Amino acid sequence: MTAVLYRGAALTDARSDRLRLGVSILVDEHVIAWIRPADGEEDPGDAQIVDASGATIVPGMVDAHSHVTGPGGAHWIERFSDPAERLVDVAEANGALAHAAGIRWLRDVGSPIGIDPVDGRERALALGVRDRWVGRRDRPYLRAAGSWVMRAGTIANLASAEASNGDELLAASARQLDDGADFIKLYLDGPDPETAPWTIAEVAAVVETAHARHARVTAHAGRLNGAQVAVEGGVDAIEHGFELDAALAGRMAERGTRLVSTLAVMHSWLSFGQTTSLPRFAEEEGRTRILERLERARESVRLAAGAGVAIAAGTDFGGGSLRANQLAWEAGSMVEAGLQPWEALAAATWRGGELLGEPEAGVIREGGPADFFLVHGDPLSDPAALWRVWRVA
């Protein structure tokens, strides 16, 4: 492979609100050989020269909440019942989309259980996809939770890991790790919206078991009651967290519980009001509910950020309505909620890497992997620049 010199770009590490101007980066064998001022370059040898002037080099992004086997759209839940062959093909298309958008890491937080058409194993389908993507530069790195572990009856016709009591919950969770899951995803929204589906003690038992096996536990918690149980049960992260209050945000900060924000899902639902005739999106009552939920979710993000909770960014693509190349939408949504653009970019890069326990994810450094991309514009003053991907290293 010929070395590549990216010359004269702006650079952000997503750790401050300032760009570093006039930067050159030499990449050799997918590794960053050096980072220098453009007027102080070392000899690049016979490297291919890329004139990067006017562009910004951005760390490869981390979509911290994704579902690689789902296509998204207005019927996202129904699509998880498609044949396994179709879902695996969808995952390949999603991987290509994400990579082209500058997303170098995906954290899959749930996929249907089925017989993988490639390896023949019956388990959560994203696990086989993850294994097949190892070493591929045209796909993101993938970490997968296995399937959703949820109270029986929560979502009909979804091939998930269901449980009816605490013992079954623990067994189903352990089974995901036995199948090769990187972490466990508990579903803390249950059939009864007024009551969390599991107790603090039941969640704590799962967390203890997972941590003993050096795995983390995260919890889907769109409602406040489920989020409260999850945090007190010791989970490592809350997914969505649409109804946090100040007390719980403070408790999350105390316990080191992270939040994965997915605000753009509701922006997507609002768009369906113009592009579909589905009542939940197109009728006034449905649109009002979405707007109210969006404002409550924005407040949750503001409360979490104010309390010092570490926040990562996710799209919920596949398991929600977004698509695999739309993490920039979430970054922009976080800015609308009150975060500074650099904070939103941090959530979409190195904060996601911290959540994964991957120190190279979302980081640009000499000697590190060349997992960065170039955009037209300044994402620290204009988050929409993240949509304008020009080149992926």
N, C-alpha and C positions, 0 to 999 in steps of 0.2 A: 504494500500500500504506500502511495506517495504521501509524504508529510504535507500538511496544509497550514499556511500562515494566514490568519485572519488579521488584517492590518488596519489600524487607525479607527477602531470602534469606540463607542462608549461602553461602559461596563457597570453592571449593578450586581452586588452580592446579596441584595435584599435584606441588608442589616442596617441601613440608614436611608435618609431621604435624598442622598447625593449620588449623582453619577460620577464615575471616574472617566475622564475624557482622554482620547488619544491613546488607546490601549491596543497592543498587538498580542495575539496568542498563537503559539506554535503547537500544533497537534501532530503527534507521531504515533502511529499504531494505536489510535483511539485513546491516547494518553496525553495530557497537557504537559508538554515538555518545558515550556516557560511562558511567563506573562511579563511583558515589558512595556514601558512607554514606547510609542511608535518612533520617537526620535532617539531611542536607546536600544534598539533591537540587537540581538545577537545574530550571527550569521545563520540564516535559515536553510542554507544549502540549496538543494534543488527542489525545495518545497513549492507546491502550488500556491500562488498568491491570490488571496481573495480580498478585494477592496471592500472593506467593511465600513468605510467612512459613512457617517449618517445613520448607521444602525446601532442598536444596543444589544450587547451580548447579555443574555439572561440565563441563570442556572436552569437546568432541566427541571420541569415542574413535577410535582407529586400530586396525583389525584388520590386523596386519602379516603374517598368513599366512592367505590365503583362496583359495577356488576358486569364483568366482561362478557358473560354469555347472554345478556339481554340487549335488544336493539333500542329500547326506549320508546318514545312516542306516546300517543294518547291512550294506548291499550297495553301499557308495559307489563302489567301483571299477567294478562292473558298470554302474552308471548312466551312467558316462562313455561307454558305447557306445550310449546312446540316440540317436535321430535329432537332427541339429543343430537342427531346429525346436524340439524339446522342450528341449534344453539352453539355448537362447536364452530361451525362456519361463521356465525355472527361474531364470536370471540375473535377470530382471525381478522375480520373486517374492522372490529373495534380497535384492535391492537395497532393496525395500520393507521387508522384515523388519529388515535392518540399520539402516536410517534410523530406524525407529520405536524401536529399542533405544538410540539415542544414538550410533550409530557413523557418523561423518561421512567417514571415509577407509577404503578397502579397498585392500589390496596383494595382487593376484591373482598367485599364484606357479605358475601352470600351468593350461592348459585344452587340451582336445582340438583337433586340427587338423581343420577341416571347411569346407564351403562355407556361408558365412553366409547364412541365408535372407532377410536384409534387404538387405545390400549386395552379395551375390553373390561376395564375395572368398573365396578359399581360404587360410586362415591360422588361427592359434589364435583360437578363437571369442570369447574374452574381449576381444580387441582391438576388435572391432566394438561390443561392449557398451560398452566404455570410451568410444568415440567418440560413441555415441548418448546417453550420460549427461552429456556436457559441458553445463554451464549449467542442469541440472535440480536444483531445490532439494528434490525428493522422492526423490532418490537420492544415495548417497555419491559423493564424488570417488573415482575409480578409477585406479590405476596397475597395469599388467599386464606380466608377463614374457614373454608369448607362450606357447609350449608348453614342456614339460619337455624338456631336452636330456639324453639318457641313453644308456647302453651298450645296444646291440641285445640283445634277449632279457631285459631286466630285468623288464618288466611286460607280460604277454601281452595282446593285443587292446586296447591303448591307443594311440590315434592321436596319438603324440608325435613329437618330432624325434629319431630314433635315429641312432647312429653306431657304427662298428665299429673305428675307429682314430683317432689324434690328428688327422689331416688332416680326416676327416669330422666330428669333434667341433668343430673350429674353423669349418668351413663351416656346419654346422647352427646353431651359435651366431650366426654373422654373419647367417644367413638370418632369425633371429628379429628382429634389429635392422632388417634390410631391410624386414621386414613391418610394422614400427612398434612393436615392443616397447619398453617403457620401461627394462627391464633384462633380464638373462639369468639363467635358473634352471638350474643344473647339478644332475644327479642323481648323488650320490656314494655311494649304496648300489647295488651291482651284483649281477649274478646269483650271484657267489660271495661269501657272507657273510664269508669270511676275508680277502678281498683287495679293496682299493679298485678301482673300475673304470677309473680314469684315474691317470696319474702326475702328480707335482708339476709337471713341465715341461709336460705337456699342459694342465693347468688354468691354469698361468701364462700360456700362450699365449693362452687365451681371455680371461683378465683383461686382458692387455696390449691386445688388440684392442678389447675393450669400453671400457676406460678411454680409449683414443685417440679413441673416438667419444662420450665423455662419458656413458657408461652404466656402471652398476654390475653386479656379478655376485654372485649368492647361490648357496648350495649346500645341497640336501637332504642331510643327513648324520645319520642315526639311529645309525650305528655309529661307533665310535672311529676305525677305520682310515680311513674316508672323511673324517671331520672333520679328521684330521691332515693328509691330503693337501690338503684344501681350504684350510686355514689357511696352510700353507706355500706353496701356490700363489697366495696373495694375494687370495682372495675377500673381499668386503666384509661378508658375513654368513653365519652358519650357521643353517639351519632345523632345528628340533627339537633336535639336539645331545643326544640321550638318554644318551650314554655318555662324556661328557667326563671327563677326569681332571685332577688339579691342574696337571700340567705343561702340558697343552694350554690350560687356562683361563688360565694365566699368559701363554702365548704369544699367545693371543687379545687379552689386555689390552695386551701390548706392541705388537702390530700394529694395534690398533684394530678388530679383527674383532668385529662385533656378534653377539649370540645372539637368535634369535626362539624364544621358549618356546611349546610347545603341550602342556602337561601334561594339560589337560582331556580330550584325546582318550582317554587311558587311563581316566579316570573314566567317560567315556561307554561305553567297552567293558565296564567292570565293570557298568554299569547294564543292558547287554544280557544279562548273565547271568540277570537276573530277567525280562526282557521278550522273550527269544527262546529257541529251543531249538537254536541254532547251536552246534555242539560247541566251536569256538574260544572262545566266550564262556560257554556254559552248563556245560561240564564242568569238573570240579575241576582237572584238569591245565592247561586253558587259563586258568582264573581265576588259578591260582598264577603262571603265566608273566606275566600282565598285572600282578599285584601286584608281582612282582619287578622288572619293567621300570619300573613307576611309581616305585618307591623309588630305582632307579638314576637315573632322569630327575630326580627331586627333588634328588638329590645333585649332579647336574650343574648345576642352577640355583644351588644353594648355592655350589658351587665357583666358578662364573662370577661371581656377585655378590661373593663374597669377594675375588676377584682384581681386581675393578674393571671387569669387562666390561659394556658397555652392553647392557641387555636390553630387547627389545620383546616385546609380547604378541600371540599369534595364536590363532585357533581351529582352523585347518585345515579349516574348514567346506567341505563339498562334496567336497574331496579327501580328507577324513577323515570321521568319523562325526558331528561336531557340525553345528549349524544356524547360519544367518547371524545370529541374534540372541542368541548365547550367549557373547560375549566376556567378560561378567561372570563366567562359569564359570572362564575362564582366570585372571582376576584373583584370584578366590578360591583357585584351585589354587596360585598362586604364593605367596600368603600361607601356605597350609598347608605349602609347601616351605621357608618361613623368611623370606621377604621381609616387610617392614613394609607395612601396607595402602597407605600413600602411595607406596611404591616400586612396588607392583603397579599402582597407578593411573597412576603416571608411565610405566610400561612400556606401558600401554594408551592413553596419550595422547601427550605430547610426545616421548617416546623413540621411538615409532613414527614421529612426524613427522621426527625427525632421521634415522632410517633411510631414509625416503623422500626426504630432502633438501627437505622442504617446511616452511619455518619457521613457517607459520601453522597447521599441523596440530597439534591437541591443545593449542592455546594460546588463552587469553582475554585480549584487550587492547583498549584504546580504539583505534578506527580499524580494527580487524581484523574479519574476518567473524564473524557471529553464529552460530558453529558450536558451540553448547553445548546441554546438556539439563539437566533438573531431576529430581532423585530425592527420594524420601521417605526421610529418614534421613541418617546421616553415613558416607560411604564410607571415611573415614579411621580409623574405629574399627570399622565393620561393613561389610566388602566386599560383603555380600549386598545392601546398599542399591543397588548398581548394577543389580540386577535390577528395582528398583522405580521404573521410569521413569514420571514423571508427565507431562512435557511436553517436546517438542523445539522449540527456538527456530526 
